[in-house]
């Protein structure tokens, strides 16, 4: 899976036990890839709490990449077959869209004077 992540263009690909850490782009947060049966579970957490309606709308529009709350933060998850570079490219597109939405949602939650 490490080689597939690198071939798909992910950065900072490193293994820590059974968990592989990687980044969508250089300045992004890590996402994880962990073995789960005959698939790999990809997960990206973002420090914002998307509300029920936002998560429901996301999940309805993107059934391959579920959004939930995990440890108080919004998490995007997707299961992919090992070494499936095409599925990893789909993950890239969905994760980047999710990050854009999460940033927009966080900005909408800010109180006056809180900053950008």
Secondary structure, DSSP 8 states (H G I E B T S, - for coil): -HHHHHHTT-EEEEEETTEEEEESSTTS-EEEEEEETTEEEEEEEESS---HHHHHHHHHH-TTSEEEEETTEEEEEEEEETT-HHHHHHHHHHHHHHHHHHHHHHHHH--TTS--
